[in-house]
Amino acid sequence: MTTQLFTAPPTAGGWSLVLHGGAGGRVEELSLEAAADYSAGLRTAYRAGSDVLAAGGSALDAVCATVEALEDDPLFNAGRGAALTAAGTAELDASVMTGDGRAGAVAACLHARNPVHAARHVMEHSAAVLLVAPPRAVLEDWGLTTVERDYFLTPARQQQLRNVQDGVLQGSRHGTVGAVARDVHGRIAAATSTGGMVDQTEGRVGDTPVVGAGTYARDGVAAISCTGHGEAFIQGVVAHDLASRVRYLGTPLEQAVADTVAAELDPRGAIGGLIAVDGDGRIVVGHNSPAMFAAYSDGTQVVTHT
């Protein structure tokens, strides 16, 4: 499988931000909107994060703002647009990590409107790193916005599930959103969120909330967020493997992305992609899937991939 790579330098302001909305290209089975609508959603999310960074805010605040916007957009497989399990329910996973080694994650989250904020709360206010199905009352005690479970049951996703279960379509394994950033102070952070795979077994957890698999960050090295066949990303510990190539071998970020995909995804017959930013603020988008949703600045304008 051929890996496609796209790179860009930091912005003139000295900060960097790149986001993804899943590998595989436009989600044709939803038949919701034209490509322009996906591009608009990516731009809205990019602006949410870039506004934070341009004002001197932290990389953590930026990636959480970016992912929140994607979770609120039903076009993307996270939050409001989450793919549904075989039982027709939504079970959401999310994680955040900062370059100083702190991390937090939630799996099978049922009531948080924005799972990325639940993951951040775990990181900042809990002794745990990963919580499974935090109760609604706990989320409310944390001050987070909660919703009824049917908030996540959009007509488009319900139709998608029926199509997959009827054999009309093959279920996508690549829907996830994420963002990585470097702020003007040199700090980096990553955040990832997903509804998982269409028609997945209840209780299945992919790579998104697994630190080192779907999400990883280390100051001076790299911040990474992944999307694709989650089991392969877990088995290959993909995000950490990439960071290790940069940290221990001194491999440039772009080459480290290509090498990791070749070593850990291709042999498993898995497709997917990832976004990364290194300690100098250089960003890379890489994927071996036909296409990948992404947005970043090329130094002069915001570029979107749909």
CORZI-V522085 format. One record per helix or strand of 3 or more residues. SS is the DSSP state (@ for helix, = for strand). FROM is the first residue (numbers start at 1). TO is the last residue. If there is no record, write none. Layout:
ss from to
SS FROM TO
SS FROM TO
This chain:
ss from to
= 4 8
= 16 23
@ 28 30
@ 35 54
@ 59 71
@ 79 81
= 92 98
= 103 109
@ 115 125
= 130 132
@ 136 141
@ 149 152
@ 155 165
= 177 182
= 188 194
= 215 218
= 222 228
@ 230 235
@ 238 249
@ 253 268
= 272 278
= 283 287
= 292 297
= 302 305
